[in-house]
């Protein structure tokens, strides 16, 4: 009977000890144990091109003429890029005739004559 008690005590001790070992194994995530066999996830590649601003989208396909201020033509639309130094200043717009038909030239209208002047002020 003593031998039976000793064997039973040894079996119970083994079960308890193995239960603690199994519970320690169970608490560690399975991914740590299988990390050798897992494929590594690729990090998403960073985009080299940053998203374009509204200005860059407007200017990229337009025809640009530079002068006192830049004029961007996109299809039938015209966009004026006016520097801040010109804002609030009075600008005189002078229109002159470039060509005159022969019929009007006999009437005394010469090319190069001012036919309309306007004062313009650009404001923010």
BELUR-V147567 format. One record per pair of residues at least 24 apart in sequence whose C-alpha atoms are under 10 Angstrom apart, sorted by sequence separation. I is the first residue (numbers start at 0). J is the second residue. D is the distance in whole Angstrom. If there is no record, write none. Layout:
I/J/D, I/J/D
This chain:
92/116/6, 93/117/7, 91/116/7, 92/117/5, 93/118/9, 91/117/6, 92/118/6, 90/117/8, 91/118/5, 92/119/7, 90/118/6, 91/119/6, 89/118/6, 90/119/5, 91/120/9, 89/119/6, 90/120/6, 88/119/8, 89/120/5, 90/121/8, 87/119/10, 88/120/6, 89/121/8, 87/120/6, 88/121/7, 86/120/7, 87/121/6, 88/122/8, 85/120/9, 86/121/5, 87/122/5, 85/121/7, 86/122/5, 87/123/8, 85/122/9, 86/123/7, 83/121/10, 83/122/9, 81/121/8, 83/123/9
